[in-house]
Amino acid sequence: MKVYVEDAEVERVFRTEHGYGVGVVETREAGGRTFTQRATLWFKASPDLRQGDRVNASGYLSARARSYEKDGETKWVADVSLNGALVQSVVQGAPAVEEAPEDPWGGETTWA
C-alpha cells in the first residue's frame, strides 16, 4: 500500500548495507491534542536531504513490531517504513511554521 508523509521534518540521514534511510517526524494537531508519527524513508540512491529539511514524500508501507525494556516494563512499538520512497517536495533547512510573536512595540514604529 502506498502512503504519504506531509510536512515531515528530517531528524536523521544514514546509510546501511541495504541503502539510505531518512528518519522523519510528522506532527499533527486534532481535537486540541498534538500527535507525532515517526517513519523511515528508504532509498536506493543517496537522497539530497539533511537534518532540518521538511519533506512531502510517498512510499510503500511496511511495519515491524518490536519490544524494548523501560523502567523494568516491556513496551511495544511499530517501526514504520516507506520503501522505495519518492520525495515530492522539500524545503531545505526550513524551520517549522510558527505563530508570529506578539508585537513588542505595541504596533508603533519609529523611523529615524
JOTAZI-V703585 format. One record per backbone hydrogen bond with DSSP energy under -1.0 kcal/mol. NH is the residue of the N-H (numbers start at 1). CO is the residue of the C=O. Records with the same first field share a line. If there is no record, write none. Layout:
BEGIN
NH->CO  CO
END
This chain:
BEGIN
3->59
5->57
8->55
9->25
10->53
11->23
12->23
14->21
16->19
20->43
21->14
22->41
23->12
24->39
25->9
26->37
28->35
30->33
33->30
35->28
37->26
39->24
40->80
41->22
42->82
43->20
49->47
52->10
53->50
54->91
55->8
56->89
57->5
58->86
59->3
60->83
61->1
62->81
64->79
66->77
68->75
70->73
73->70
75->68
77->66
79->64
81->62
82->40
83->60
85->42
86->58
88->56
89->56
91->54
94->91
106->103
108->105
END
